Amino acid sequence: MQLIDYLVFLVYFIIVSGYGIYIYRKHKTQEADSKDYFLAEGSLTWWAIGASLIASNISAEQFIGMSGSGFAMGLAVSAYEWMAALTLVLVAVFFIPIYLKNNIYTMPQFLSQRYNTTVSTIMAVFWLLVYVFVNLTSILYLGALAIETISGIDFTYCVYGLAIFSIIITLGGMKVIGYTDVFQVFVLICGGLATTYLALDLVAEQYGGSGVIDGLVVMKREASSHFHMILNEGQLTIPDGMGGTRDAYMDLPGLSVLMGGLWITNLSYWGANQYIVQRALGADLRTARSGLLFAAFLKMLMPIIVVLPGIAAYVLYQKGLFQQEMANGLGHVKPDHAYPVLLNLLPNGLRGLSFAALTAAIVASLAGKANSIATIFTLDIYQKFFSPKATEERLVVVGKVTVVAASLIGVVVAPSLRNLDQGFQYIQEYTGFISPGVLAIFLLGFFWKPTTALAATVAAVLTIPLSTFLKFQFPSIPFLDRMSIVFLVLVELMVLLTLLDPKSRNNPDGLDIEKSMFKPSAGFVAGSILICGMLSALYIVFW
């Protein structure tokens, strides 16, 4: 990076930090309130909720990990983004009303209210482990990898810098995170689109053309294998990061993507995930739904920003560019290097803007993840088991200490992930160890009143062992299909255990639910229909 790039990045850093301080002082209350700190209760507008959802979701795992998967597998990986848009609509209609009607602040609180303390505690521990050791550490790893590749700064210092920057934002609470995320999303979209434009233009230049249209035509011609939304078994082989190859079908198993495990991943992530749902829990129903619909439209845009550059990098690599830069220390192709290497080809100044966009995505996700870790630990572990009578001020302090502690763990663990070939797939697979159990427990808890606490406890305890058993005993099963199998087994077990329990017939569900809660406004319905139409068109074109 040149001086102009560092200056662009410095301007971004000053604006984000200054705006965060302004929001903190403007909304700071005289007395510390845990609900205000963790949820920004009543303070976030619909556009702030939608922007914060995307800023927290789009991180290094998308910019680096999904671009890497775009390099390896092509447009098919966009299913995670486009199907997430439809999932957000379903969550807004069916999940959010239940949370808001029952004054739910954390996902374990919902489980405690619907089932019992045992279920909520088991899942709280699982969530904390996954958030800290899979999500937080992988975001730090992928972010540091990108910054090291672009700037030349040592990986370790990049990890330290990202952790410190995110801690500063997180300590201000959800209001600071939510409103700084609006600016972060603006930066990441502008910088991301600039990177995509220049990447496509560079592809066109290599083949005697110019501009985005020529670039897309060249990419479609030179990488036709990378423009299919549905992958069949044996259709595409990809690098495994160790000098060999493997079948892309193992990551995206054909029609199962549309009708199987990806629904479990998406519904669990967007509908029963503290990290995401937390943004909407402090708002009224209309505002929350509008925010989720806004996020769904932004999701439709994401493959343009994070997948197309990966495919462009693949075409340039096939042309003979940056062969050495795309390799790891052993000379094996490393898909996750695609986006950072591509940024190094950008003009001075724009490289700084794209670098700022990438950093914005990383820091926003780190801040959101750390805040969710602090929320669950403080309200569902510390207050429940260690200090039931803790003051609001004490809870806020514990939350801030938890933020720092989780970040330190991430700093220590992140370097151990350097042997991954595709970080995005790593995150999806290992998060998927608990997703089937989470979704089974929540769906039956929402919509089948007899479901008992015993049934939920069994599902919570078995989700990781069952997933682990299938992974190592049946390695030929794609992980998305494995999630479907585990989900169906757990649902069947829960239904069976409930039906065998005579108490289930009189089991109060502990939830206040009315049919009228699920009726969306006319504007929301129109927006949802538009999203469904756009998704249908995309899948028809790229089938």
C-alpha positions in Angstrom: 0.0 0.0 0.0 1.1 3.6 -0.8 0.8 6.7 1.3 -2.5 7.7 -0.3 -4.0 4.3 0.7 -2.9 4.7 4.3 -4.4 8.2 4.3 -7.8 6.9 3.0 -7.7 4.2 5.6 -6.9 6.8 8.3 -9.8 8.9 7.3 -12.1 5.9 7.7 -10.6 5.0 11.1 -11.1 8.6 12.4 -14.7 8.8 11.1 -15.7 5.5 12.6 -14.0 6.1 16.0 -15.3 9.7 16.2 -18.9 8.8 15.2 -18.8 6.0 17.8 -17.7 8.4 20.5 -20.4 10.9 19.4 -23.2 8.2 19.6 -21.9 7.0 23.0 -22.0 10.5 24.5 -25.3 11.4 22.9 -27.2 8.3 24.1 -25.3 7.8 27.4 -27.6 7.5 30.4 -26.9 8.6 33.9 -27.4 5.0 35.2 -26.0 1.9 33.6 -28.7 -0.3 32.3 -27.9 -3.8 31.1 -30.8 -4.0 28.6 -29.8 -0.7 27.1 -26.1 -1.7 26.9 -26.7 -5.1 25.3 -29.8 -4.4 23.2 -29.9 -0.6 22.7 -33.6 -0.9 23.6 -35.8 1.4 21.5 -32.8 3.3 20.1 -32.2 1.6 16.7 -34.2 2.6 13.6 -35.2 0.1 10.9 -32.3 1.2 8.6 -29.8 0.9 11.5 -31.1 -2.6 12.3 -30.8 -3.7 8.7 -27.4 -2.2 8.2 -26.1 -3.7 11.5 -27.4 -7.1 10.5 -25.4 -7.0 7.3 -22.3 -5.4 8.9 -22.2 -8.1 11.5 -22.8 -10.9 9.0 -20.5 -9.7 6.2 -17.0 -10.1 7.5 -13.7 -11.7 6.6 -15.5 -15.0 6.3 -17.4 -13.5 3.3 -14.8 -11.1 1.8 -12.0 -13.6 2.2 -13.7 -17.0 2.8 -16.5 -16.6 0.3 -14.3 -15.1 -2.4 -12.0 -18.1 -1.8 -15.0 -20.4 -2.3 -15.9 -18.3 -5.4 -12.4 -18.9 -6.7 -12.7 -22.7 -6.0 -16.4 -23.4 -6.7 -17.8 -20.3 -8.5 -21.3 -18.8 -8.3 -22.9 -21.8 -6.5 -21.6 -20.6 -3.1 -23.9 -17.6 -3.6 -26.7 -19.8 -2.4 -25.7 -18.9 1.1 -26.4 -15.3 0.5 -29.4 -15.5 -1.8 -31.2 -18.1 0.3 -30.5 -16.0 3.4 -32.6 -13.2 1.9 -35.6 -15.5 1.8 -34.8 -16.8 5.3 -34.8 -13.2 6.7 -38.3 -12.8 5.4 -39.5 -16.0 7.1 -37.7 -15.0 10.4 -39.4 -11.5 10.2 -42.9 -13.1 9.8 -42.7 -16.1 12.2 -39.8 -15.8 14.6 -39.4 -12.1 15.6 -43.1 -11.6 16.7 -42.7 -14.5 19.2 -39.5 -13.0 20.7 -40.9 -9.5 21.0 -44.3 -10.6 22.3 -42.6 -12.5 25.1 -40.0 -9.9 26.0 -37.1 -12.2 25.0 -33.6 -10.6 25.3 -31.4 -13.7 24.7 -31.8 -17.0 23.1 -31.1 -19.0 26.3 -33.7 -16.9 28.0 -36.2 -18.1 25.4 -35.2 -21.7 26.1 -35.5 -21.2 29.8 -39.0 -19.7 29.5 -40.2 -22.3 27.0 -38.5 -25.4 28.5 -36.3 -25.1 31.6 -33.0 -23.9 33.0 -31.2 -27.1 32.0 -31.9 -26.7 28.3 -31.0 -23.0 28.3 -27.8 -23.6 30.2 -26.6 -26.4 27.9 -27.3 -24.3 24.8 -25.8 -21.2 26.3 -22.5 -23.1 26.9 -22.6 -24.5 23.4 -23.2 -21.1 21.9 -20.4 -19.5 23.9 -18.0 -22.3 22.8 -18.9 -21.9 19.1 -19.0 -18.1 19.2 -15.5 -17.9 20.8 -13.6 -20.8 19.3 -15.2 -21.0 15.8 -16.7 -17.6 14.9 -14.6 -15.0 16.7 -11.3 -16.8 16.1 -12.0 -17.4 12.4 -13.0 -13.8 11.8 -9.7 -12.7 13.5 -7.7 -15.3 11.5 -9.2 -14.4 8.0 -9.1 -10.7 8.7 -5.4 -10.8 9.8 -4.6 -13.0 6.8 -6.1 -10.4 4.5 -4.4 -7.4 6.1 -1.1 -9.2 6.2 -1.3 -10.0 2.4 -2.3 -6.4 1.5 -0.1 -4.4 3.8 2.8 -6.7 4.6 2.3 -6.2 8.3 3.1 -9.3 10.3 0.1 -11.6 10.9 0.4 -11.4 14.7 0.3 -7.6 14.8 -2.7 -7.7 12.5 -4.5 -9.9 14.9 -3.7 -7.6 17.8 -4.8 -4.5 15.9 -8.2 -5.9 14.8 -8.9 -7.1 18.4 -8.1 -3.7 19.9 -10.1 -1.8 17.3 -13.2 -4.0 17.8 -12.9 -3.9 21.6 -13.0 -0.1 21.5 -16.3 -0.2 19.5 -17.8 -3.0 21.5 -17.3 -1.4 24.9 -19.7 1.4 23.9 -22.6 -1.1 23.8 -25.1 -2.0 21.1 -26.1 1.6 20.3 -22.5 2.4 19.3 -22.2 -0.9 17.3 -25.6 -0.4 15.6 -25.0 3.1 14.4 -21.4 2.8 13.5 -22.5 -0.3 11.5 -24.5 2.0 9.2 -21.3 3.8 8.2 -19.4 0.5 8.1 -22.0 -1.0 5.6 -21.7 2.1 3.5 -17.9 1.8 3.3 -17.9 -2.0 2.7 -20.5 -1.7 -0.1 -18.8 1.2 -1.8 -15.3 -0.4 -1.5 -16.6 -3.8 -2.4 -18.4 -2.6 -5.5 -15.2 -0.7 -6.5 -13.2 -3.8 -6.1 -15.6 -5.9 -8.2 -15.7 -3.3 -11.0 -11.9 -3.1 -11.2 -11.5 -6.8 -11.0 -14.0 -7.3 -13.9 -12.3 -4.6 -15.9 -8.9 -6.2 -15.3 -10.2 -9.5 -16.6 -11.6 -7.8 -19.7 -8.2 -6.1 -20.3 -6.3 -9.4 -20.2 -8.5 -10.6 -23.1 -8.5 -7.4 -25.2 -11.6 -5.7 -23.9 -12.7 -3.2 -21.3 -15.4 -2.6 -18.7 -17.7 -4.7 -16.6 -19.8 -6.2 -19.4 -16.7 -7.4 -21.3 -15.3 -8.8 -18.1 -18.5 -10.8 -17.3 -18.6 -12.1 -20.9 -14.9 -13.3 -20.6 -15.5 -14.8 -17.2 -18.6 -16.7 -18.4 -16.5 -18.0 -21.4 -13.3 -18.8 -19.6 -14.8 -20.1 -16.4 -18.1 -21.7 -17.5 -17.7 -24.3 -14.8 -17.9 -21.5 -12.2 -21.4 -20.3 -13.4 -23.7 -23.0 -12.1 -25.9 -22.6 -9.0 -26.4 -26.4 -8.7 -23.4 -28.7 -8.6 -23.7 -32.4 -9.4 -21.5 -35.1 -7.9 -18.2 -35.2 -9.8 -18.9 -32.0 -11.8 -16.2 -29.8 -10.3 -13.0 -30.6 -8.5 -11.4 -28.0 -6.2 -8.1 -27.5 -4.4 -8.0 -29.0 -0.9 -5.2 -26.7 0.3 -2.7 -29.7 0.6 -1.7 -30.2 -3.0 -4.6 -32.4 -3.9 -8.2 -32.0 -5.0 -11.7 -32.9 -3.8 -15.2 -32.8 -5.1 -17.0 -29.5 -4.7 -20.2 -31.5 -4.3 -19.1 -32.3 -0.7 -19.5 -28.6 0.1 -22.6 -27.9 -2.0 -24.5 -31.2 -2.6 -26.8 -30.4 -5.6 -30.4 -29.9 -4.9 -29.8 -30.6 -1.2 -28.7 -27.0 -1.1 -32.2 -25.8 -2.0 -34.2 -28.4 -0.1 -32.0 -29.6 2.7 -29.2 -28.6 5.0 -28.8 -25.0 3.9 -32.3 -24.2 5.3 -31.1 -25.6 8.7 -28.0 -23.4 8.5 -29.9 -20.3 7.5 -32.9 -20.6 9.9 -30.6 -21.4 12.8 -28.3 -18.6 12.0 -30.8 -15.9 11.2 -33.6 -16.9 13.5 -32.1 -18.5 16.6 -28.7 -16.9 16.8 -28.0 -14.3 19.5 -25.4 -12.7 17.3 -28.0 -11.8 14.7 -31.4 -11.7 16.4 -30.0 -9.3 19.1 -30.2 -6.4 16.6 -34.0 -6.6 16.4 -34.9 -7.6 20.0 -34.8 -4.0 21.3 -37.3 -2.6 18.6 -41.0 -2.8 18.1 -42.4 -5.3 15.6 -42.9 -3.0 12.7 -39.4 -1.5 13.0 -37.8 -5.0 13.5 -39.6 -6.4 10.4 -38.6 -3.4 8.3 -35.0 -3.8 9.3 -35.0 -7.5 8.4 -36.5 -6.8 5.0 -33.9 -4.1 4.4 -31.2 -6.6 5.3 -32.8 -9.1 2.9 -32.4 -6.7 0.0 -28.8 -6.0 0.9 -28.2 -9.7 1.0 -29.2 -10.0 -2.6 -26.3 -7.6 -3.5 -23.6 -9.5 -1.6 -22.5 -12.1 -4.2 -21.6 -9.2 -6.5 -19.3 -7.9 -3.9 -17.8 -11.1 -2.5 -18.2 -13.9 -5.1 -17.6 -12.3 -8.4 -14.1 -11.1 -7.4 -13.2 -14.7 -6.5 -14.3 -15.9 -9.9 -12.4 -13.0 -11.5 -9.3 -14.1 -9.6 -9.7 -17.6 -10.8 -9.8 -16.4 -14.5 -6.7 -14.3 -13.9 -5.0 -17.2 -12.2 -5.8 -19.5 -15.2 -4.3 -16.7 -17.4 -1.1 -17.1 -15.5 -1.2 -14.1 -13.1 -0.1 -14.2 -9.5 0.7 -18.0 -9.5 3.1 -17.5 -6.6 0.8 -15.2 -4.6 -2.0 -17.8 -4.7 0.1 -20.5 -3.2 0.7 -21.3 0.5 4.1 -21.9 2.0 4.2 -25.4 0.4 3.4 -24.2 -3.1 -0.3 -25.5 -2.9 -3.1 -23.3 -4.3 -4.8 -21.4 -1.4 -8.2 -20.1 -2.5 -8.5 -17.8 0.5 -5.6 -15.7 -0.9 -7.8 -14.7 -3.9 -9.4 -11.5 -2.5 -6.2 -10.1 -0.8 -4.1 -10.7 -3.9 -6.8 -9.0 -6.0 -6.7 -6.0 -3.8 -3.0 -5.6 -4.4 -3.8 -5.1 -8.2 -6.0 -2.1 -7.5 -4.9 1.5 -8.2 -3.5 3.6 -5.4 -6.2 5.2 -3.3 -8.9 2.7 -4.4 -6.7 0.0 -2.7 -7.0 2.0 0.5 -10.8 2.3 0.1 -11.2 -1.5 -0.5 -8.8 -2.1 2.4 -11.1 0.1 4.6 -14.2 -1.8 3.4 -12.6 -5.1 4.3 -11.5 -3.7 7.7 -15.0 -2.3 8.3 -16.5 -5.7 7.7 -14.1 -7.5 10.0 -14.3 -5.0 12.8 -18.2 -4.8 12.7 -18.4 -8.6 12.9 -15.9 -8.8 15.7 -17.7 -6.2 17.7 -21.1 -7.8 17.1 -19.9 -11.2 18.0 -18.1 -10.0 21.1 -21.2 -8.2 22.3 -23.3 -11.3 21.8 -20.8 -13.4 23.8 -20.9 -10.8 26.6 -24.8 -10.7 26.5 -25.2 -14.5 26.8 -22.5 -14.9 29.5 -23.6 -11.9 31.6 -27.4 -12.5 31.5 -27.6 -16.3 31.2 -24.5 -17.5 33.1 -23.2 -14.9 35.4 -26.5 -13.3 36.6 -28.3 -16.7 36.8 -25.7 -18.7 38.6 -23.1 -16.4 40.2 -24.9 -13.2 41.2 -28.7 -13.2 40.8 -28.9 -9.9 42.7 -26.2 -8.1 40.7 -26.9 -4.4 40.0 -27.4 -3.1 36.5 -24.1 -1.3 36.7 -22.4 -4.5 37.8 -23.9 -6.4 34.8 -22.6 -3.8 32.4 -19.1 -4.1 33.9 -19.1 -7.9 33.7 -20.2 -7.6 30.0 -17.3 -5.3 29.3 -14.8 -7.7 31.0 -16.3 -10.6 29.0 -15.7 -8.7 25.8 -12.0 -8.2 26.6 -11.6 -11.9 27.8 -13.3 -13.3 24.6 -11.1 -11.1 22.4 -7.9 -12.3 24.2 -8.9 -16.0 23.7 -9.5 -15.2 20.0 -6.0 -13.6 19.7 -4.4 -16.7 21.2 -6.4 -19.3 19.1 -6.6 -17.5 15.7 -3.0 -18.4 14.6 -3.8 -22.1 14.9 -6.2 -21.8 11.9 -3.5 -21.0 9.3 -3.7 -24.5 7.7 -7.3 -24.1 6.4 -7.9 -24.2 2.7 -11.3 -22.4 2.7 -12.1 -20.6 5.9 -15.8 -20.1 4.9 -16.4 -23.8 4.7 -14.7 -24.4 8.0 -17.0 -22.0 9.7 -20.1 -23.5 8.1 -19.2 -27.1 8.9 -18.3 -26.7 12.5 -21.1 -24.2 13.3 -23.3 -26.9 11.8 -22.5 -29.3 14.6 -25.1 -27.5 16.8 -27.4 -26.0 14.2 -29.6 -29.0 13.7 -30.3 -29.3 17.5 -30.9 -25.5 17.8 -33.4 -25.4 15.0 -35.2 -28.6 16.2 -35.6 -27.2 19.7 -36.7 -23.7 18.5 -39.2 -24.9 15.8 -40.9 -27.4 18.0 -40.8 -24.9 20.9 -42.5 -22.3 18.7 -45.1 -24.3 16.9 -45.9 -27.5 18.8 -47.2 -26.8 22.3 -46.9 -30.3 23.8 -43.1 -30.4 23.3 -41.5 -31.2 26.6 -38.3 -30.1 28.4 -37.0 -33.6 28.4 -37.3 -33.8 24.6 -35.5 -30.5 24.2 -32.7 -31.6 26.6 -32.1 -34.8 24.7 -31.8 -32.9 21.4 -29.4 -30.4 23.0 -27.2 -33.1 24.4 -27.2 -35.3 21.2 -26.7 -32.6 18.5 -22.9 -32.5 18.7 -22.3 -36.3 19.3 -24.5 -37.2 16.4 -22.8 -34.7 14.1 -19.4 -35.9 15.2 -20.3 -39.5 14.7 -21.6 -39.0 11.1 -18.6 -36.8 10.2 -16.0 -39.4 11.1 -17.9 -42.7 10.5 -19.5 -41.5 7.2 -17.0 -39.0 5.7 -18.5 -39.4 2.2 -21.7 -37.6 3.3 -21.6 -33.9 2.5 -21.8 -31.8 5.6 -25.1 -30.1 4.5 -26.7 -33.5 4.1 -25.3 -34.6 7.4 -27.0 -31.7 9.0 -30.3 -32.7 7.5 -29.9 -36.2 8.8 -29.1 -35.0 12.3 -32.0 -32.6 12.2 -34.6 -35.2 11.2 -33.3 -37.7 13.8 -33.6 -35.1 16.5 -37.1 -34.0 15.5 -38.2 -37.6 15.5 -36.7 -38.2 18.9 -38.3 -35.1 20.3 -41.7 -36.0 18.9 -41.4 -39.6 20.2 -40.3 -38.6 23.7 -43.1 -36.0 23.9 -45.8 -38.4 22.8 -44.5 -41.0 25.4 -44.7 -38.5 28.2 -48.3 -38.3 29.7 -47.6 -34.9 31.1 -47.1 -33.4 27.6 -50.9 -33.2 27.0 -51.2 -30.5 29.7 -47.8 -28.9 29.1 -48.0 -25.1 29.2 -45.7 -23.7 26.6 -44.8 -20.6 28.6 -45.3 -18.4 25.5 -47.8 -15.8 24.6 -48.7 -16.4 21.0 -51.6 -15.0 18.9 -52.3 -15.6 15.3 -52.5 -11.9 14.6 -48.8 -11.6 15.4 -47.9 -13.3 12.2 -49.7 -11.0 9.8 -47.3 -8.6 8.0 -48.1 -5.3 6.5 -48.9 -4.8 2.8 -45.6 -3.1 2.2 -43.7 -6.0 3.8 -45.6 -8.5 1.6 -44.8 -6.5 -1.5 -41.1 -6.4 -0.6 -41.2 -10.2 0.1 -42.8 -11.0 -3.3 -40.1 -8.9 -5.0 -37.3 -10.8 -3.3 -38.9 -14.1 -4.2 -39.2 -13.0 -7.8 -35.6 -11.9 -8.0 -34.4 -15.2 -6.5 -36.5 -17.3 -8.9 -35.0 -15.3 -11.9 -31.4 -15.8 -10.6 -31.8 -19.6 -10.2 -33.5 -20.0 -13.6 -30.7 -18.1 -15.3 -27.8 -19.8 -13.6 -29.3 -23.3 -13.0 
